[in-house]
Amino acid sequence: MTNSETGSRWVILVIKVPAEPSRHRVAVWRELRKIGALSLGQGVWAVPDVPVFADGIARAITLTEHAEGQALTLNAAGRGPEDGARFRAMFTAARSDDWREFLADCGKFEEELAKEIRIAKFTLAELEEEEQSLERLRRWHRDLTARDVFGAPESAEAARRLKQCAAACEDYAERVFRALHLATEEGE
């Protein structure tokens, strides 16, 4: 299926969940946000009709049914090419927002590493924390890449920044191991 065909076919979800308890509505909302669904209005969501969204749609429907709500799933296409283009643009704009948030977190990660280097906090515990933060960025990048089916312009910059974060973490790890090695030699 080509990108133009992908951009013309959509899955529309109409979700109704009882108002109380609110945790059910929030769980469904979180699942739909997690997969990158576009909110089209009160309880109406859309995603491109591609396999990467199938599991998330199924989870949202299951959560809705567990809450004794109703889920209606529709296959849709625009009435003309301009409708598909409009949906693609809306979906890509939402992915661009996701990528900008990711890039901001890359900046925070790099600032954190710079701070630890500046104050010479070279401990294994701190290194482990930074490696966990890097792994979170990697998972987030994989998730965003999977749902960015039309290729938002920020995705290339995000891949570059993730590599920079990995290199900065590797540099920090080397500094930690050098500091630990020096401490061991001085202790002998």
PyMOL CGO cylinders between C-alpha atoms (Angstrom):
from pymol import cmd
from pymol.cgo import CYLINDER

trace = [
    CYLINDER, 0.00, 0.00, 0.00, 1.50, 3.39, -0.93, 0.3, 1, 1, 1, 1, 1, 1,
    CYLINDER, 1.50, 3.39, -0.93, 1.55, 6.40, 1.37, 0.3, 1, 1, 1, 1, 1, 1,
    CYLINDER, 1.55, 6.40, 1.37, -1.13, 8.08, -0.71, 0.3, 1, 1, 1, 1, 1, 1,
    CYLINDER, -1.13, 8.08, -0.71, -3.39, 5.03, -0.36, 0.3, 1, 1, 1, 1, 1, 1,
    CYLINDER, -3.39, 5.03, -0.36, -2.57, 4.80, 3.37, 0.3, 1, 1, 1, 1, 1, 1,
    CYLINDER, -2.57, 4.80, 3.37, -3.44, 8.46, 3.82, 0.3, 1, 1, 1, 1, 1, 1,
    CYLINDER, -3.44, 8.46, 3.82, -6.84, 7.96, 2.21, 0.3, 1, 1, 1, 1, 1, 1,
    CYLINDER, -6.84, 7.96, 2.21, -8.04, 5.17, 4.50, 0.3, 1, 1, 1, 1, 1, 1,
    CYLINDER, -8.04, 5.17, 4.50, -8.79, 5.72, 8.18, 0.3, 1, 1, 1, 1, 1, 1,
    CYLINDER, -8.79, 5.72, 8.18, -10.23, 3.85, 11.14, 0.3, 1, 1, 1, 1, 1, 1,
    CYLINDER, -10.23, 3.85, 11.14, -12.72, 5.97, 13.05, 0.3, 1, 1, 1, 1, 1, 1,
    CYLINDER, -12.72, 5.97, 13.05, -13.57, 4.97, 16.62, 0.3, 1, 1, 1, 1, 1, 1,
    CYLINDER, -13.57, 4.97, 16.62, -16.67, 6.24, 18.35, 0.3, 1, 1, 1, 1, 1, 1,
    CYLINDER, -16.67, 6.24, 18.35, -16.23, 5.55, 22.06, 0.3, 1, 1, 1, 1, 1, 1,
    CYLINDER, -16.23, 5.55, 22.06, -18.85, 5.99, 24.77, 0.3, 1, 1, 1, 1, 1, 1,
    CYLINDER, -18.85, 5.99, 24.77, -17.78, 5.24, 28.35, 0.3, 1, 1, 1, 1, 1, 1,
    CYLINDER, -17.78, 5.24, 28.35, -19.95, 5.88, 31.43, 0.3, 1, 1, 1, 1, 1, 1,
    CYLINDER, -19.95, 5.88, 31.43, -19.02, 9.07, 33.26, 0.3, 1, 1, 1, 1, 1, 1,
    CYLINDER, -19.02, 9.07, 33.26, -18.35, 7.26, 36.53, 0.3, 1, 1, 1, 1, 1, 1,
    CYLINDER, -18.35, 7.26, 36.53, -15.99, 5.97, 37.57, 0.3, 1, 1, 1, 1, 1, 1,
    CYLINDER, -15.99, 5.97, 37.57, -13.79, 8.35, 35.59, 0.3, 1, 1, 1, 1, 1, 1,
    CYLINDER, -13.79, 8.35, 35.59, -10.77, 6.00, 35.68, 0.3, 1, 1, 1, 1, 1, 1,
    CYLINDER, -10.77, 6.00, 35.68, -12.31, 4.03, 32.81, 0.3, 1, 1, 1, 1, 1, 1,
    CYLINDER, -12.31, 4.03, 32.81, -12.63, 7.08, 30.57, 0.3, 1, 1, 1, 1, 1, 1,
    CYLINDER, -12.63, 7.08, 30.57, -9.08, 8.10, 31.48, 0.3, 1, 1, 1, 1, 1, 1,
    CYLINDER, -9.08, 8.10, 31.48, -7.73, 4.60, 30.68, 0.3, 1, 1, 1, 1, 1, 1,
    CYLINDER, -7.73, 4.60, 30.68, -9.37, 4.62, 27.24, 0.3, 1, 1, 1, 1, 1, 1,
    CYLINDER, -9.37, 4.62, 27.24, -8.19, 8.19, 26.60, 0.3, 1, 1, 1, 1, 1, 1,
    CYLINDER, -8.19, 8.19, 26.60, -4.61, 7.28, 27.59, 0.3, 1, 1, 1, 1, 1, 1,
    CYLINDER, -4.61, 7.28, 27.59, -4.58, 4.23, 25.32, 0.3, 1, 1, 1, 1, 1, 1,
    CYLINDER, -4.58, 4.23, 25.32, -5.80, 6.25, 22.35, 0.3, 1, 1, 1, 1, 1, 1,
    CYLINDER, -5.80, 6.25, 22.35, -3.29, 9.02, 23.05, 0.3, 1, 1, 1, 1, 1, 1,
    CYLINDER, -3.29, 9.02, 23.05, -0.54, 6.41, 23.43, 0.3, 1, 1, 1, 1, 1, 1,
    CYLINDER, -0.54, 6.41, 23.43, -1.13, 5.08, 19.92, 0.3, 1, 1, 1, 1, 1, 1,
    CYLINDER, -1.13, 5.08, 19.92, -1.32, 8.61, 18.50, 0.3, 1, 1, 1, 1, 1, 1,
    CYLINDER, -1.32, 8.61, 18.50, -5.02, 8.66, 17.64, 0.3, 1, 1, 1, 1, 1, 1,
    CYLINDER, -5.02, 8.66, 17.64, -6.44, 11.99, 16.54, 0.3, 1, 1, 1, 1, 1, 1,
    CYLINDER, -6.44, 11.99, 16.54, -9.28, 13.29, 18.67, 0.3, 1, 1, 1, 1, 1, 1,
    CYLINDER, -9.28, 13.29, 18.67, -11.98, 14.50, 16.29, 0.3, 1, 1, 1, 1, 1, 1,
    CYLINDER, -11.98, 14.50, 16.29, -14.45, 15.48, 18.98, 0.3, 1, 1, 1, 1, 1, 1,
    CYLINDER, -14.45, 15.48, 18.98, -16.20, 14.11, 22.03, 0.3, 1, 1, 1, 1, 1, 1,
    CYLINDER, -16.20, 14.11, 22.03, -15.43, 10.37, 21.98, 0.3, 1, 1, 1, 1, 1, 1,
    CYLINDER, -15.43, 10.37, 21.98, -14.49, 10.28, 18.28, 0.3, 1, 1, 1, 1, 1, 1,
    CYLINDER, -14.49, 10.28, 18.28, -10.95, 9.26, 17.30, 0.3, 1, 1, 1, 1, 1, 1,
    CYLINDER, -10.95, 9.26, 17.30, -9.14, 8.49, 14.04, 0.3, 1, 1, 1, 1, 1, 1,
    CYLINDER, -9.14, 8.49, 14.04, -5.97, 6.66, 13.03, 0.3, 1, 1, 1, 1, 1, 1,
    CYLINDER, -5.97, 6.66, 13.03, -4.61, 5.72, 9.61, 0.3, 1, 1, 1, 1, 1, 1,
    CYLINDER, -4.61, 5.72, 9.61, -5.81, 2.28, 8.54, 0.3, 1, 1, 1, 1, 1, 1,
    CYLINDER, -5.81, 2.28, 8.54, -2.43, 0.55, 8.87, 0.3, 1, 1, 1, 1, 1, 1,
    CYLINDER, -2.43, 0.55, 8.87, -1.48, -2.53, 10.93, 0.3, 1, 1, 1, 1, 1, 1,
    CYLINDER, -1.48, -2.53, 10.93, 0.70, -0.65, 13.44, 0.3, 1, 1, 1, 1, 1, 1,
    CYLINDER, 0.70, -0.65, 13.44, -2.46, 0.73, 15.10, 0.3, 1, 1, 1, 1, 1, 1,
    CYLINDER, -2.46, 0.73, 15.10, -4.43, -2.53, 15.31, 0.3, 1, 1, 1, 1, 1, 1,
    CYLINDER, -4.43, -2.53, 15.31, -3.26, -3.64, 18.77, 0.3, 1, 1, 1, 1, 1, 1,
    CYLINDER, -3.26, -3.64, 18.77, -3.87, -0.21, 20.29, 0.3, 1, 1, 1, 1, 1, 1,
    CYLINDER, -3.87, -0.21, 20.29, -7.35, -0.05, 18.78, 0.3, 1, 1, 1, 1, 1, 1,
    CYLINDER, -7.35, -0.05, 18.78, -8.09, -3.51, 20.19, 0.3, 1, 1, 1, 1, 1, 1,
    CYLINDER, -8.09, -3.51, 20.19, -6.85, -2.44, 23.66, 0.3, 1, 1, 1, 1, 1, 1,
    CYLINDER, -6.85, -2.44, 23.66, -9.01, 0.70, 23.58, 0.3, 1, 1, 1, 1, 1, 1,
    CYLINDER, -9.01, 0.70, 23.58, -12.08, -1.36, 22.59, 0.3, 1, 1, 1, 1, 1, 1,
    CYLINDER, -12.08, -1.36, 22.59, -11.36, -3.90, 25.35, 0.3, 1, 1, 1, 1, 1, 1,
    CYLINDER, -11.36, -3.90, 25.35, -10.98, -1.12, 27.94, 0.3, 1, 1, 1, 1, 1, 1,
    CYLINDER, -10.98, -1.12, 27.94, -14.25, 0.42, 26.71, 0.3, 1, 1, 1, 1, 1, 1,
    CYLINDER, -14.25, 0.42, 26.71, -16.11, -2.88, 26.98, 0.3, 1, 1, 1, 1, 1, 1,
    CYLINDER, -16.11, -2.88, 26.98, -14.68, -3.60, 30.46, 0.3, 1, 1, 1, 1, 1, 1,
    CYLINDER, -14.68, -3.60, 30.46, -16.07, -0.23, 31.51, 0.3, 1, 1, 1, 1, 1, 1,
    CYLINDER, -16.07, -0.23, 31.51, -19.48, -1.31, 30.17, 0.3, 1, 1, 1, 1, 1, 1,
    CYLINDER, -19.48, -1.31, 30.17, -19.17, 1.31, 27.45, 0.3, 1, 1, 1, 1, 1, 1,
    CYLINDER, -19.17, 1.31, 27.45, -19.73, 1.08, 23.73, 0.3, 1, 1, 1, 1, 1, 1,
    CYLINDER, -19.73, 1.08, 23.73, -17.20, 1.18, 20.93, 0.3, 1, 1, 1, 1, 1, 1,
    CYLINDER, -17.20, 1.18, 20.93, -18.05, 1.55, 17.27, 0.3, 1, 1, 1, 1, 1, 1,
    CYLINDER, -18.05, 1.55, 17.27, -15.27, 1.11, 14.70, 0.3, 1, 1, 1, 1, 1, 1,
    CYLINDER, -15.27, 1.11, 14.70, -15.69, 2.42, 11.19, 0.3, 1, 1, 1, 1, 1, 1,
    CYLINDER, -15.69, 2.42, 11.19, -13.51, 2.26, 8.10, 0.3, 1, 1, 1, 1, 1, 1,
    CYLINDER, -13.51, 2.26, 8.10, -13.51, 5.62, 6.38, 0.3, 1, 1, 1, 1, 1, 1,
    CYLINDER, -13.51, 5.62, 6.38, -12.10, 7.40, 3.38, 0.3, 1, 1, 1, 1, 1, 1,
    CYLINDER, -12.10, 7.40, 3.38, -12.35, 11.04, 2.43, 0.3, 1, 1, 1, 1, 1, 1,
    CYLINDER, -12.35, 11.04, 2.43, -14.84, 12.07, -0.20, 0.3, 1, 1, 1, 1, 1, 1,
    CYLINDER, -14.84, 12.07, -0.20, -11.94, 13.38, -2.25, 0.3, 1, 1, 1, 1, 1, 1,
    CYLINDER, -11.94, 13.38, -2.25, -8.15, 13.68, -2.22, 0.3, 1, 1, 1, 1, 1, 1,
    CYLINDER, -8.15, 13.68, -2.22, -8.31, 16.95, -0.30, 0.3, 1, 1, 1, 1, 1, 1,
    CYLINDER, -8.31, 16.95, -0.30, -9.99, 15.17, 2.66, 0.3, 1, 1, 1, 1, 1, 1,
    CYLINDER, -9.99, 15.17, 2.66, -7.20, 12.59, 2.78, 0.3, 1, 1, 1, 1, 1, 1,
    CYLINDER, -7.20, 12.59, 2.78, -4.60, 15.33, 2.53, 0.3, 1, 1, 1, 1, 1, 1,
    CYLINDER, -4.60, 15.33, 2.53, -6.27, 17.24, 5.37, 0.3, 1, 1, 1, 1, 1, 1,
    CYLINDER, -6.27, 17.24, 5.37, -6.30, 14.16, 7.61, 0.3, 1, 1, 1, 1, 1, 1,
    CYLINDER, -6.30, 14.16, 7.61, -2.66, 13.40, 6.75, 0.3, 1, 1, 1, 1, 1, 1,
    CYLINDER, -2.66, 13.40, 6.75, -1.74, 16.98, 7.62, 0.3, 1, 1, 1, 1, 1, 1,
    CYLINDER, -1.74, 16.98, 7.62, -3.61, 16.82, 10.95, 0.3, 1, 1, 1, 1, 1, 1,
    CYLINDER, -3.61, 16.82, 10.95, -2.03, 13.49, 11.82, 0.3, 1, 1, 1, 1, 1, 1,
    CYLINDER, -2.03, 13.49, 11.82, 1.46, 14.66, 10.83, 0.3, 1, 1, 1, 1, 1, 1,
    CYLINDER, 1.46, 14.66, 10.83, 1.03, 17.87, 12.84, 0.3, 1, 1, 1, 1, 1, 1,
    CYLINDER, 1.03, 17.87, 12.84, 0.21, 15.76, 15.90, 0.3, 1, 1, 1, 1, 1, 1,
    CYLINDER, 0.21, 15.76, 15.90, 3.33, 13.65, 15.30, 0.3, 1, 1, 1, 1, 1, 1,
    CYLINDER, 3.33, 13.65, 15.30, 5.38, 16.84, 14.91, 0.3, 1, 1, 1, 1, 1, 1,
    CYLINDER, 5.38, 16.84, 14.91, 4.15, 17.89, 18.36, 0.3, 1, 1, 1, 1, 1, 1,
    CYLINDER, 4.15, 17.89, 18.36, 5.25, 14.48, 19.71, 0.3, 1, 1, 1, 1, 1, 1,
    CYLINDER, 5.25, 14.48, 19.71, 8.68, 14.82, 18.11, 0.3, 1, 1, 1, 1, 1, 1,
    CYLINDER, 8.68, 14.82, 18.11, 9.14, 18.34, 19.50, 0.3, 1, 1, 1, 1, 1, 1,
    CYLINDER, 9.14, 18.34, 19.50, 8.37, 17.02, 22.98, 0.3, 1, 1, 1, 1, 1, 1,
    CYLINDER, 8.37, 17.02, 22.98, 10.87, 14.20, 22.41, 0.3, 1, 1, 1, 1, 1, 1,
    CYLINDER, 10.87, 14.20, 22.41, 13.52, 16.69, 21.29, 0.3, 1, 1, 1, 1, 1, 1,
    CYLINDER, 13.52, 16.69, 21.29, 12.91, 18.78, 24.41, 0.3, 1, 1, 1, 1, 1, 1,
    CYLINDER, 12.91, 18.78, 24.41, 13.47, 15.69, 26.56, 0.3, 1, 1, 1, 1, 1, 1,
    CYLINDER, 13.47, 15.69, 26.56, 16.70, 14.96, 24.68, 0.3, 1, 1, 1, 1, 1, 1,
    CYLINDER, 16.70, 14.96, 24.68, 17.80, 18.46, 25.64, 0.3, 1, 1, 1, 1, 1, 1,
    CYLINDER, 17.80, 18.46, 25.64, 16.93, 17.83, 29.29, 0.3, 1, 1, 1, 1, 1, 1,
    CYLINDER, 16.93, 17.83, 29.29, 18.86, 14.55, 29.20, 0.3, 1, 1, 1, 1, 1, 1,
    CYLINDER, 18.86, 14.55, 29.20, 21.94, 16.27, 27.78, 0.3, 1, 1, 1, 1, 1, 1,
    CYLINDER, 21.94, 16.27, 27.78, 21.66, 19.07, 30.35, 0.3, 1, 1, 1, 1, 1, 1,
    CYLINDER, 21.66, 19.07, 30.35, 21.46, 16.52, 33.16, 0.3, 1, 1, 1, 1, 1, 1,
    CYLINDER, 21.46, 16.52, 33.16, 24.60, 14.76, 31.95, 0.3, 1, 1, 1, 1, 1, 1,
    CYLINDER, 24.60, 14.76, 31.95, 26.44, 18.09, 31.62, 0.3, 1, 1, 1, 1, 1, 1,
    CYLINDER, 26.44, 18.09, 31.62, 25.44, 18.97, 35.19, 0.3, 1, 1, 1, 1, 1, 1,
    CYLINDER, 25.44, 18.97, 35.19, 26.70, 15.64, 36.54, 0.3, 1, 1, 1, 1, 1, 1,
    CYLINDER, 26.70, 15.64, 36.54, 30.01, 16.16, 34.73, 0.3, 1, 1, 1, 1, 1, 1,
    CYLINDER, 30.01, 16.16, 34.73, 30.27, 19.76, 35.99, 0.3, 1, 1, 1, 1, 1, 1,
    CYLINDER, 30.27, 19.76, 35.99, 29.80, 18.69, 39.61, 0.3, 1, 1, 1, 1, 1, 1,
    CYLINDER, 29.80, 18.69, 39.61, 31.92, 15.54, 39.07, 0.3, 1, 1, 1, 1, 1, 1,
    CYLINDER, 31.92, 15.54, 39.07, 29.19, 13.17, 40.23, 0.3, 1, 1, 1, 1, 1, 1,
    CYLINDER, 29.19, 13.17, 40.23, 30.76, 10.01, 38.85, 0.3, 1, 1, 1, 1, 1, 1,
    CYLINDER, 30.76, 10.01, 38.85, 28.94, 7.18, 40.63, 0.3, 1, 1, 1, 1, 1, 1,
    CYLINDER, 28.94, 7.18, 40.63, 27.60, 3.88, 39.39, 0.3, 1, 1, 1, 1, 1, 1,
    CYLINDER, 27.60, 3.88, 39.39, 24.18, 4.73, 40.82, 0.3, 1, 1, 1, 1, 1, 1,
    CYLINDER, 24.18, 4.73, 40.82, 24.06, 7.96, 38.80, 0.3, 1, 1, 1, 1, 1, 1,
    CYLINDER, 24.06, 7.96, 38.80, 25.30, 6.16, 35.68, 0.3, 1, 1, 1, 1, 1, 1,
    CYLINDER, 25.30, 6.16, 35.68, 22.56, 3.56, 36.06, 0.3, 1, 1, 1, 1, 1, 1,
    CYLINDER, 22.56, 3.56, 36.06, 19.95, 6.31, 36.39, 0.3, 1, 1, 1, 1, 1, 1,
    CYLINDER, 19.95, 6.31, 36.39, 21.25, 8.04, 33.25, 0.3, 1, 1, 1, 1, 1, 1,
    CYLINDER, 21.25, 8.04, 33.25, 21.31, 4.77, 31.31, 0.3, 1, 1, 1, 1, 1, 1,
    CYLINDER, 21.31, 4.77, 31.31, 17.67, 4.16, 32.32, 0.3, 1, 1, 1, 1, 1, 1,
    CYLINDER, 17.67, 4.16, 32.32, 16.78, 7.65, 31.08, 0.3, 1, 1, 1, 1, 1, 1,
    CYLINDER, 16.78, 7.65, 31.08, 18.53, 6.93, 27.78, 0.3, 1, 1, 1, 1, 1, 1,
    CYLINDER, 18.53, 6.93, 27.78, 16.66, 3.63, 27.43, 0.3, 1, 1, 1, 1, 1, 1,
    CYLINDER, 16.66, 3.63, 27.43, 13.37, 5.50, 28.04, 0.3, 1, 1, 1, 1, 1, 1,
    CYLINDER, 13.37, 5.50, 28.04, 14.31, 7.89, 25.21, 0.3, 1, 1, 1, 1, 1, 1,
    CYLINDER, 14.31, 7.89, 25.21, 15.10, 4.92, 22.94, 0.3, 1, 1, 1, 1, 1, 1,
    CYLINDER, 15.10, 4.92, 22.94, 11.73, 3.27, 23.67, 0.3, 1, 1, 1, 1, 1, 1,
    CYLINDER, 11.73, 3.27, 23.67, 9.92, 6.55, 23.11, 0.3, 1, 1, 1, 1, 1, 1,
    CYLINDER, 9.92, 6.55, 23.11, 11.75, 7.05, 19.81, 0.3, 1, 1, 1, 1, 1, 1,
    CYLINDER, 11.75, 7.05, 19.81, 10.77, 3.53, 18.65, 0.3, 1, 1, 1, 1, 1, 1,
    CYLINDER, 10.77, 3.53, 18.65, 7.12, 4.18, 19.59, 0.3, 1, 1, 1, 1, 1, 1,
    CYLINDER, 7.12, 4.18, 19.59, 7.04, 7.55, 17.82, 0.3, 1, 1, 1, 1, 1, 1,
    CYLINDER, 7.04, 7.55, 17.82, 8.75, 6.12, 14.74, 0.3, 1, 1, 1, 1, 1, 1,
    CYLINDER, 8.75, 6.12, 14.74, 6.19, 3.30, 14.55, 0.3, 1, 1, 1, 1, 1, 1,
    CYLINDER, 6.19, 3.30, 14.55, 3.20, 5.64, 14.58, 0.3, 1, 1, 1, 1, 1, 1,
    CYLINDER, 3.20, 5.64, 14.58, 4.72, 8.40, 12.41, 0.3, 1, 1, 1, 1, 1, 1,
    CYLINDER, 4.72, 8.40, 12.41, 3.44, 6.70, 9.27, 0.3, 1, 1, 1, 1, 1, 1,
    CYLINDER, 3.44, 6.70, 9.27, 3.66, 9.82, 7.08, 0.3, 1, 1, 1, 1, 1, 1,
    CYLINDER, 3.66, 9.82, 7.08, 7.10, 10.96, 8.25, 0.3, 1, 1, 1, 1, 1, 1,
    CYLINDER, 7.10, 10.96, 8.25, 6.90, 14.22, 10.18, 0.3, 1, 1, 1, 1, 1, 1,
    CYLINDER, 6.90, 14.22, 10.18, 9.77, 16.57, 9.33, 0.3, 1, 1, 1, 1, 1, 1,
    CYLINDER, 9.77, 16.57, 9.33, 11.16, 16.46, 12.89, 0.3, 1, 1, 1, 1, 1, 1,
    CYLINDER, 11.16, 16.46, 12.89, 11.82, 12.71, 12.81, 0.3, 1, 1, 1, 1, 1, 1,
    CYLINDER, 11.82, 12.71, 12.81, 15.28, 13.03, 11.21, 0.3, 1, 1, 1, 1, 1, 1,
    CYLINDER, 15.28, 13.03, 11.21, 16.39, 15.57, 13.81, 0.3, 1, 1, 1, 1, 1, 1,
    CYLINDER, 16.39, 15.57, 13.81, 15.06, 13.30, 16.56, 0.3, 1, 1, 1, 1, 1, 1,
    CYLINDER, 15.06, 13.30, 16.56, 17.13, 10.36, 15.29, 0.3, 1, 1, 1, 1, 1, 1,
    CYLINDER, 17.13, 10.36, 15.29, 20.23, 12.57, 15.20, 0.3, 1, 1, 1, 1, 1, 1,
    CYLINDER, 20.23, 12.57, 15.20, 19.59, 13.88, 18.71, 0.3, 1, 1, 1, 1, 1, 1,
    CYLINDER, 19.59, 13.88, 18.71, 19.04, 10.39, 20.09, 0.3, 1, 1, 1, 1, 1, 1,
    CYLINDER, 19.04, 10.39, 20.09, 22.47, 9.40, 18.72, 0.3, 1, 1, 1, 1, 1, 1,
    CYLINDER, 22.47, 9.40, 18.72, 23.95, 12.47, 20.42, 0.3, 1, 1, 1, 1, 1, 1,
    CYLINDER, 23.95, 12.47, 20.42, 22.31, 11.47, 23.70, 0.3, 1, 1, 1, 1, 1, 1,
    CYLINDER, 22.31, 11.47, 23.70, 23.75, 7.95, 23.40, 0.3, 1, 1, 1, 1, 1, 1,
    CYLINDER, 23.75, 7.95, 23.40, 27.23, 9.36, 22.70, 0.3, 1, 1, 1, 1, 1, 1,
    CYLINDER, 27.23, 9.36, 22.70, 26.96, 11.75, 25.66, 0.3, 1, 1, 1, 1, 1, 1,
    CYLINDER, 26.96, 11.75, 25.66, 25.90, 8.88, 27.92, 0.3, 1, 1, 1, 1, 1, 1,
    CYLINDER, 25.90, 8.88, 27.92, 28.83, 6.79, 26.69, 0.3, 1, 1, 1, 1, 1, 1,
    CYLINDER, 28.83, 6.79, 26.69, 31.18, 9.68, 27.44, 0.3, 1, 1, 1, 1, 1, 1,
    CYLINDER, 31.18, 9.68, 27.44, 29.69, 9.98, 30.94, 0.3, 1, 1, 1, 1, 1, 1,
    CYLINDER, 29.69, 9.98, 30.94, 30.08, 6.21, 31.48, 0.3, 1, 1, 1, 1, 1, 1,
    CYLINDER, 30.08, 6.21, 31.48, 33.77, 6.45, 30.54, 0.3, 1, 1, 1, 1, 1, 1,
    CYLINDER, 33.77, 6.45, 30.54, 34.22, 9.28, 33.04, 0.3, 1, 1, 1, 1, 1, 1,
    CYLINDER, 34.22, 9.28, 33.04, 32.49, 7.26, 35.77, 0.3, 1, 1, 1, 1, 1, 1,
    CYLINDER, 32.49, 7.26, 35.77, 34.70, 4.22, 35.13, 0.3, 1, 1, 1, 1, 1, 1,
    CYLINDER, 34.70, 4.22, 35.13, 37.86, 6.38, 35.05, 0.3, 1, 1, 1, 1, 1, 1,
    CYLINDER, 37.86, 6.38, 35.05, 36.87, 7.98, 38.36, 0.3, 1, 1, 1, 1, 1, 1,
    CYLINDER, 36.87, 7.98, 38.36, 36.13, 4.60, 39.94, 0.3, 1, 1, 1, 1, 1, 1,
    CYLINDER, 36.13, 4.60, 39.94, 39.42, 3.19, 38.64, 0.3, 1, 1, 1, 1, 1, 1,
    CYLINDER, 39.42, 3.19, 38.64, 41.36, 6.14, 40.11, 0.3, 1, 1, 1, 1, 1, 1,
    CYLINDER, 41.36, 6.14, 40.11, 39.56, 5.74, 43.45, 0.3, 1, 1, 1, 1, 1, 1,
    CYLINDER, 39.56, 5.74, 43.45, 40.49, 2.04, 43.49, 0.3, 1, 1, 1, 1, 1, 1,
    CYLINDER, 40.49, 2.04, 43.49, 44.15, 2.80, 42.72, 0.3, 1, 1, 1, 1, 1, 1,
    CYLINDER, 44.15, 2.80, 42.72, 44.30, 5.48, 45.41, 0.3, 1, 1, 1, 1, 1, 1,
    CYLINDER, 44.30, 5.48, 45.41, 42.74, 3.10, 47.91, 0.3, 1, 1, 1, 1, 1, 1,
    CYLINDER, 42.74, 3.10, 47.91, 45.46, 0.47, 47.41, 0.3, 1, 1, 1, 1, 1, 1,
]
cmd.load_cgo(trace, "trace")
